[in-house]
Amino acid sequence: MRARRDMRHFSPGATVDAAVLQRILSAAHAAPSVGLMQPWRFIRVSDAALREQIQALVEAERHLTAQALGERDAEFLRLKVEGVRDCAELWVASLMDQRDAHIFGRRTLPEMDLASLACAIQNMWLAARAEGLGMGWVSLFDPHTLAALLNIPVGGKPVAILCLGPVPEFYPAPMLQLEQWRMPQPLNEMLFENSWGCHKPG
């Protein structure tokens, strides 16, 4: 778990063995889900032209994000934020349609379907790392445009573009930390007891 990284640099021209890919996807499918609804749907992008269209979506959102960041825009644009063109395998993780029919565990927290999908993606990420492969989660895209591009039915929602494949090397620390974009905070600052903001003595 400590060795898992959000990878953006991949080995161009590399491939992923079919049996290895199946193990990674099986790990994703073994994730827990609220009410056993299994809301995840994974779409493999094998068409080169479609991959380029997805790359264009990501690039468009990258520039819109830079504008929204204001004074950090140039700093953000220098960051490498994805590996869509170079990764061996490109997948899109989406929430399924007709999720409103699933009430168990979601009556007051409907977003638990998203939490369930996130568990599946984390399983996939850890399984990939155990197989010696890198994976990167790309969230820079307009979900409505990507849904239309992939023919995702109304009610479904793409959540992650997943770049998967061999990498030249794994980062020794999170890339955003290495680039000094943001420093991770210590665990003890996020632990409270009995009430928000109340830290356990000692």
C-alpha positions as CSV (number, residue, x, y, z in Angstrom):
1,M,0.0,0.0,0.0
2,R,2.8,2.4,0.8
3,A,4.4,1.6,-2.6
4,R,1.3,2.5,-4.6
5,R,1.7,5.6,-6.7
6,D,-0.5,7.7,-9.0
7,M,1.7,7.1,-12.1
8,R,1.9,9.5,-15.1
9,H,5.1,8.2,-16.8
10,F,4.7,4.9,-18.7
11,S,6.9,2.8,-21.0
12,P,5.7,3.5,-24.6
13,G,5.0,0.5,-26.7
14,A,4.7,-1.9,-23.7
15,T,1.9,-4.3,-23.2
16,V,0.1,-6.1,-20.4
17,D,-0.3,-9.9,-20.4
18,A,-3.9,-10.9,-20.7
19,A,-3.7,-13.1,-17.6
20,V,-2.2,-10.3,-15.5
21,L,-4.9,-7.9,-16.7
22,Q,-7.6,-10.5,-15.8
23,R,-6.2,-10.7,-12.2
24,I,-6.2,-6.9,-11.9
25,L,-9.8,-6.7,-13.1
26,S,-10.8,-9.6,-10.8
27,A,-9.3,-7.7,-7.9
28,A,-11.4,-4.7,-8.8
29,H,-14.6,-6.8,-8.9
30,A,-13.8,-8.3,-5.5
31,A,-14.3,-4.9,-3.9
32,P,-17.0,-4.3,-1.3
33,S,-20.1,-2.4,-2.4
34,V,-23.0,-1.0,-0.5
35,G,-26.0,-3.3,-0.7
36,L,-23.9,-5.6,-3.0
37,M,-25.0,-3.3,-5.8
38,Q,-21.6,-3.6,-7.6
39,P,-22.0,-0.2,-9.3
40,W,-18.8,-0.4,-11.3
41,R,-18.5,-0.7,-15.1
42,F,-15.1,-0.8,-16.8
43,I,-14.7,0.2,-20.4
44,R,-11.5,-0.8,-22.2
45,V,-10.3,1.8,-24.8
46,S,-8.5,-0.2,-27.5
47,D,-9.3,2.1,-30.5
48,A,-6.4,4.5,-31.2
49,A,-8.6,7.2,-32.5
50,L,-10.9,7.0,-29.4
51,R,-7.8,7.2,-27.2
52,E,-6.8,10.5,-29.0
53,Q,-10.3,11.9,-28.4
54,I,-10.0,11.1,-24.7
55,Q,-6.6,12.7,-24.7
56,A,-8.1,15.9,-26.2
57,L,-10.8,15.9,-23.5
58,V,-8.2,15.7,-20.8
59,E,-6.1,18.4,-22.4
60,A,-9.1,20.8,-22.6
61,E,-9.9,20.3,-18.9
62,R,-6.2,20.7,-18.0
63,H,-6.3,24.2,-19.4
64,L,-9.7,25.0,-17.8
65,T,-8.3,23.8,-14.4
66,A,-5.2,26.0,-14.9
67,Q,-7.5,29.0,-15.4
68,A,-9.5,28.2,-12.3
69,L,-6.3,28.0,-10.2
70,G,-5.5,31.6,-10.8
71,E,-2.0,32.5,-9.8
72,R,-0.8,28.9,-9.8
73,D,-1.9,28.3,-13.4
74,A,1.6,28.3,-15.0
75,E,2.9,26.1,-12.2
76,F,0.1,23.6,-12.8
77,L,0.6,23.5,-16.5
78,R,4.2,22.4,-16.0
79,L,3.0,19.3,-14.1
80,K,2.6,16.0,-16.0
81,V,-1.0,15.0,-15.0
82,E,-1.7,11.9,-17.1
83,G,-0.3,9.2,-19.3
84,V,-3.2,8.6,-21.7
85,R,-1.1,8.4,-24.9
86,D,1.8,6.3,-23.4
87,C,0.1,3.7,-21.1
88,A,-0.3,0.1,-22.3
89,E,-3.9,-0.1,-21.3
90,L,-6.5,2.6,-21.1
91,W,-9.7,2.0,-19.1
92,V,-12.6,4.2,-18.0
93,A,-14.3,3.4,-14.7
94,S,-18.0,4.4,-14.6
95,L,-20.9,4.2,-12.3
96,M,-23.7,2.1,-13.8
97,D,-27.1,3.5,-14.8
98,Q,-30.4,2.9,-12.9
99,R,-28.7,3.3,-9.5
100,D,-31.8,4.9,-7.9
101,A,-33.3,1.4,-7.7
102,H,-30.7,0.5,-5.1
103,I,-31.8,1.9,-1.8
104,F,-30.1,-0.4,0.7
105,G,-27.4,1.8,2.3
106,R,-28.1,4.7,0.1
107,R,-31.3,6.2,1.3
108,T,-29.5,9.0,3.3
109,L,-26.1,8.6,1.6
110,P,-26.7,8.1,-2.1
111,E,-23.0,8.8,-2.8
112,M,-22.2,5.4,-1.4
113,D,-22.3,4.1,-4.9
114,L,-19.3,6.3,-5.7
115,A,-17.6,5.1,-2.6
116,S,-18.1,1.5,-3.8
117,L,-16.6,2.3,-7.2
118,A,-13.6,4.0,-5.4
119,C,-13.0,0.8,-3.5
120,A,-12.9,-1.2,-6.7
121,I,-10.5,1.3,-8.3
122,Q,-8.3,1.1,-5.2
123,N,-8.3,-2.7,-5.4
124,M,-7.3,-2.5,-9.0
125,W,-4.5,0.0,-8.1
126,L,-3.0,-2.2,-5.4
127,A,-3.3,-5.3,-7.6
128,A,-1.5,-3.5,-10.4
129,R,1.3,-2.5,-8.1
130,A,1.6,-6.1,-6.8
131,E,2.0,-7.2,-10.5
132,G,4.8,-4.6,-11.0
133,L,2.6,-2.3,-13.1
134,G,1.8,1.3,-12.6
135,M,-1.6,2.9,-12.7
136,G,-2.8,6.5,-12.8
137,W,-6.2,7.9,-12.0
138,V,-7.1,10.8,-14.4
139,S,-10.0,13.0,-13.3
140,L,-9.5,15.9,-15.7
141,F,-12.4,15.5,-18.1
142,D,-16.0,16.6,-18.5
143,P,-18.1,13.6,-17.5
144,H,-21.0,14.4,-19.8
145,T,-18.7,14.6,-22.9
146,L,-16.9,11.4,-22.0
147,A,-20.1,9.6,-21.4
148,A,-21.4,10.6,-24.8
149,L,-18.1,9.5,-26.4
150,L,-18.3,6.1,-24.8
151,N,-22.1,5.6,-25.3
152,I,-22.6,5.4,-21.5
153,P,-26.4,5.2,-20.9
154,V,-28.3,8.0,-19.3
155,G,-27.8,7.8,-15.5
156,G,-24.4,6.3,-15.8
157,K,-21.4,8.5,-15.0
158,P,-17.7,8.1,-15.9
159,V,-15.6,8.7,-12.8
160,A,-12.0,7.8,-13.7
161,I,-9.8,7.4,-16.7
162,L,-7.3,4.8,-15.7
163,C,-3.9,4.6,-17.3
164,L,-2.3,1.1,-16.7
165,G,1.0,-0.5,-17.8
166,P,4.7,-1.0,-17.3
167,V,6.6,2.1,-16.0
168,P,10.3,3.0,-16.2
169,E,10.3,3.3,-12.5
170,F,8.0,4.0,-9.6
171,Y,8.2,7.4,-7.9
172,P,9.9,7.3,-4.5
173,A,7.1,9.5,-3.1
174,P,3.8,10.9,-4.5
175,M,4.6,12.9,-7.6
176,L,2.8,16.1,-6.4
177,Q,5.0,15.9,-3.3
178,L,8.2,15.5,-5.4
179,E,7.1,18.5,-7.5
180,Q,6.3,20.5,-4.3
181,W,2.8,21.1,-5.4
182,R,1.4,20.0,-2.0
183,M,2.9,18.3,1.0
184,P,1.2,15.4,2.7
185,Q,-0.2,16.0,6.2
186,P,0.6,13.8,9.2
187,L,-2.0,11.3,10.3
188,N,-2.3,12.8,13.9
189,E,-3.8,16.0,12.4
190,M,-6.7,14.0,11.0
191,L,-7.6,12.0,14.1
192,F,-10.2,13.4,16.6
193,E,-11.9,11.9,19.6
194,N,-15.6,12.3,20.4
195,S,-15.9,15.6,18.6
196,W,-14.5,17.2,15.5
197,G,-11.3,19.1,16.3
198,C,-10.8,17.3,19.6
199,H,-7.4,15.6,19.5
200,K,-6.7,12.7,21.8
201,P,-4.4,13.8,24.6
202,G,-0.8,12.7,24.2
